[in-house]
Amino acid sequence: MWRLALERGNREERECLLVLLRTWADQPFAVQGATWVEGNATGAALGPSLAAGKAVVIETPFDLWSHKRGSAPHWSPRYLPERRYVYLRSGDAPAPEGAEEQEPIRIDRDDAGRLRAFLETFERNGPITFEPEVIKAFRKQTGVMGPVAEFLLGARRSITDLSKGAQRAYRKTGGELTPAERARLYGAAVPDDPTDLWLPEGRAEAAERLARAWVERFGAPPAR
């Protein structure tokens, strides 16, 4: 949501992100109160849950085309019965026979509602813009260079808009984050009600949450 709210990326990327968020809002993974369990089991044991739509394999499926046809029996065209696959199943579905599973994950927030409200507000009002005083406060809290603060808060859309020095500074910090770490960093900035991002106080609070997450990850600026 953060990336779209700042209107990052080119037009094609933003359109793809819109489609992704609309699709995700309609998925069972976004339903409040749902429970999901990650585990691994053989293709044969997973068969009933996959057929009933109660589980989904979350790793790259067996590439049938890289092997000779008939080299191994299949209970389906895609999954080998003896091979173990990482899957995600609904909490109300029985565990596959012989499965090794992690602790259940419960969806406590109404992610579907949050996404729909966010998309409606974005399509009505367009991207958000952080006030100069908010960017200044963010810079003070984090100790980052001014252009880096502007980039993180969307005033500069691309890292190529920064000077060489600012690009080097960002690459030593935010540029080293993995995609998952970057998602957690920006996710911390998004409020429970994402439509608050279109309110002045909501933007200030979002920038403050992002600053706290940044300091937690990279450390506080030196005292002056």
C-alpha positions as CSV (number, residue, x, y, z in Angstrom):
1,M,0.0,0.0,0.0
2,W,2.8,2.4,0.9
3,R,4.4,2.1,-2.6
4,L,1.1,2.8,-4.3
5,A,0.2,5.7,-2.0
6,L,3.5,7.4,-2.9
7,E,2.9,6.5,-6.6
8,R,6.3,4.9,-6.9
9,G,7.3,3.2,-10.2
10,N,6.3,3.8,-13.7
11,R,2.7,3.7,-15.0
12,E,2.8,0.0,-15.9
13,E,4.2,-0.9,-12.4
14,R,1.5,1.1,-10.7
15,E,-1.2,-0.5,-12.7
16,C,0.1,-3.9,-11.9
17,L,0.2,-3.0,-8.2
18,L,-3.4,-1.9,-8.4
19,V,-4.4,-5.2,-9.9
20,L,-2.4,-7.1,-7.2
21,L,-4.1,-5.3,-4.3
22,R,-7.6,-5.6,-5.8
23,T,-6.9,-9.3,-6.3
24,W,-5.5,-9.8,-2.8
25,A,-8.5,-8.1,-1.2
26,D,-10.7,-10.9,-2.6
27,Q,-8.4,-13.7,-1.4
28,P,-9.2,-15.9,1.6
29,F,-5.8,-14.9,3.1
30,A,-7.2,-11.4,3.7
31,V,-10.3,-12.5,5.6
32,Q,-10.4,-11.5,9.2
33,G,-10.6,-14.4,11.6
34,A,-9.2,-16.9,9.1
35,T,-6.5,-19.3,10.2
36,W,-3.7,-20.7,8.0
37,V,-1.1,-23.3,8.7
38,E,2.2,-23.8,6.8
39,G,3.7,-27.2,6.5
40,N,5.2,-29.8,4.3
41,A,3.8,-33.1,3.1
42,T,4.0,-35.5,0.2
43,G,2.1,-34.8,-2.9
44,A,-0.1,-37.9,-2.3
45,A,-1.1,-36.7,1.2
46,L,-1.8,-33.2,-0.1
47,G,-4.1,-34.4,-2.8
48,P,-7.5,-34.2,-1.1
49,S,-6.8,-30.8,0.4
50,L,-5.6,-29.4,-2.9
51,A,-8.6,-30.8,-4.8
52,A,-11.0,-29.3,-2.2
53,G,-9.3,-25.9,-2.4
54,K,-8.3,-26.0,1.2
55,A,-4.6,-25.9,0.6
56,V,-2.1,-24.5,-1.9
57,V,1.5,-25.4,-2.6
58,I,3.7,-22.3,-2.0
59,E,6.9,-23.4,-3.7
60,T,7.8,-23.9,-7.3
61,P,5.9,-27.0,-8.6
62,F,7.6,-30.0,-10.0
63,D,8.8,-29.1,-13.5
64,L,7.3,-31.9,-15.6
65,W,8.9,-30.6,-18.8
66,S,12.4,-31.0,-17.4
67,H,12.0,-34.7,-16.9
68,K,11.1,-37.5,-19.2
69,R,7.4,-38.3,-19.4
70,G,6.6,-41.4,-17.4
71,S,9.8,-41.2,-15.4
72,A,7.7,-41.1,-12.2
73,P,4.1,-41.8,-11.4
74,H,1.9,-38.7,-10.8
75,W,-1.4,-38.5,-9.0
76,S,-1.9,-35.3,-10.9
77,P,-0.1,-33.6,-13.8
78,R,1.9,-31.4,-11.5
79,Y,2.9,-33.0,-8.2
80,L,4.8,-36.2,-7.5
81,P,3.2,-38.4,-4.9
82,E,6.4,-39.2,-3.0
83,R,8.0,-35.8,-3.1
84,R,7.4,-33.4,-0.1
85,Y,6.0,-29.9,-0.9
86,V,5.7,-26.8,1.2
87,Y,2.0,-25.8,1.5
88,L,-0.4,-23.5,3.2
89,R,-3.7,-24.9,4.3
90,S,-6.8,-23.5,5.8
91,G,-7.1,-24.0,9.6
92,D,-10.4,-25.8,9.2
93,A,-8.9,-28.4,6.9
94,P,-7.4,-31.6,8.4
95,A,-3.6,-31.9,8.4
96,P,-2.3,-34.1,5.6
97,E,-1.1,-37.5,6.7
98,G,2.6,-37.4,7.8
99,A,2.7,-33.6,7.6
100,E,5.2,-31.5,9.5
101,E,3.5,-28.2,10.4
102,Q,4.3,-24.8,12.0
103,E,2.1,-23.0,14.5
104,P,-1.2,-21.7,13.0
105,I,-1.3,-18.1,11.8
106,R,-4.5,-16.2,12.5
107,I,-5.6,-13.2,10.5
108,D,-6.6,-10.7,13.2
109,R,-7.0,-7.6,11.0
110,D,-9.6,-7.1,8.4
111,D,-7.1,-6.9,5.6
112,A,-9.7,-7.3,2.9
113,G,-11.6,-4.2,4.2
114,R,-8.4,-2.2,4.7
115,L,-7.3,-2.9,1.1
116,R,-10.7,-2.0,-0.3
117,A,-10.9,1.2,1.7
118,F,-7.4,2.1,0.7
119,L,-8.0,1.5,-3.0
120,E,-11.3,3.5,-3.0
121,T,-9.5,6.5,-1.3
122,F,-6.5,6.3,-3.6
123,E,-8.6,6.2,-6.7
124,R,-10.7,9.1,-5.4
125,N,-7.9,11.3,-4.2
126,G,-4.7,10.2,-5.9
127,P,-1.3,9.8,-4.3
128,I,-0.3,11.3,-1.0
129,T,2.2,14.2,-0.5
130,F,4.2,14.8,2.7
131,E,4.4,18.3,3.9
132,P,7.9,19.9,4.1
133,E,7.8,20.1,7.9
134,V,7.0,16.4,8.1
135,I,10.0,15.6,5.9
136,K,12.2,17.9,8.0
137,A,11.0,16.1,11.2
138,F,11.7,12.7,9.6
139,R,15.2,13.8,8.7
140,K,15.9,15.0,12.3
141,Q,14.6,11.7,13.8
142,T,16.6,9.4,11.5
143,G,19.7,11.5,10.7
144,V,19.4,10.7,6.9
145,M,20.4,13.3,4.3
146,G,17.6,15.6,3.1
147,P,17.3,14.1,-0.4
148,V,17.2,10.6,1.2
149,A,14.4,11.7,3.5
150,E,12.5,13.1,0.5
151,F,13.0,9.8,-1.4
152,L,11.7,7.7,1.5
153,L,8.7,9.9,1.8
154,G,8.0,10.1,-1.9
155,A,9.0,13.6,-2.7
156,R,11.6,12.1,-5.1
157,R,10.2,9.1,-6.9
158,S,13.3,7.4,-8.0
159,I,16.8,6.9,-6.5
160,T,18.1,8.2,-9.8
161,D,16.7,11.6,-8.8
162,L,19.3,11.8,-6.0
163,S,22.8,13.1,-6.1
164,K,25.6,10.6,-6.3
165,G,26.4,11.2,-2.6
166,A,22.8,10.7,-1.6
167,Q,22.6,7.5,-3.6
168,R,25.6,6.1,-1.9
169,A,24.2,7.0,1.5
170,Y,20.9,5.3,0.7
171,R,22.6,2.2,-0.7
172,K,24.5,1.8,2.6
173,T,21.2,1.7,4.5
174,G,17.9,1.2,2.8
175,G,19.6,-0.2,-0.3
176,E,20.9,-3.2,1.6
177,L,17.4,-4.3,2.8
178,T,16.0,-7.5,1.5
179,P,12.5,-7.3,-0.1
180,A,11.0,-8.8,3.0
181,E,12.8,-6.3,5.3
182,R,11.8,-3.4,3.1
183,A,8.2,-4.6,3.2
184,R,8.3,-4.7,7.0
185,L,9.9,-1.2,7.2
186,Y,7.2,0.4,5.0
187,G,4.5,-1.7,6.4
188,A,5.2,-0.2,9.8
189,A,4.3,3.2,8.4
190,V,0.8,2.2,7.2
191,P,-1.9,2.9,9.8
192,D,-4.6,0.4,10.8
193,D,-7.0,2.6,8.8
194,P,-4.9,3.3,5.7
195,T,-7.3,6.1,4.6
196,D,-5.7,8.2,7.4
197,L,-2.8,8.7,5.1
198,W,-4.9,11.3,3.3
199,L,-5.2,13.4,6.5
200,P,-2.4,15.8,7.5
201,E,-2.1,14.3,11.0
202,G,-2.2,10.8,9.5
203,R,0.7,11.6,7.2
204,A,2.7,13.0,10.1
205,E,2.0,9.9,12.2
206,A,2.9,7.6,9.3
207,A,6.3,9.4,8.9
208,E,7.0,9.1,12.6
209,R,6.3,5.4,12.6
210,L,8.5,5.0,9.5
211,A,11.2,7.0,11.3
212,R,11.0,4.7,14.4
213,A,11.3,1.6,12.2
214,W,14.2,3.1,10.4
215,V,16.0,4.0,13.7
216,E,15.3,0.5,15.0
217,R,16.9,-1.0,12.0
218,F,19.8,1.3,11.4
219,G,20.3,3.1,14.7
220,A,19.7,6.6,16.0
221,P,21.6,9.6,14.6
222,P,24.5,10.8,16.7
223,A,23.6,13.4,19.4
224,R,24.6,17.0,18.6
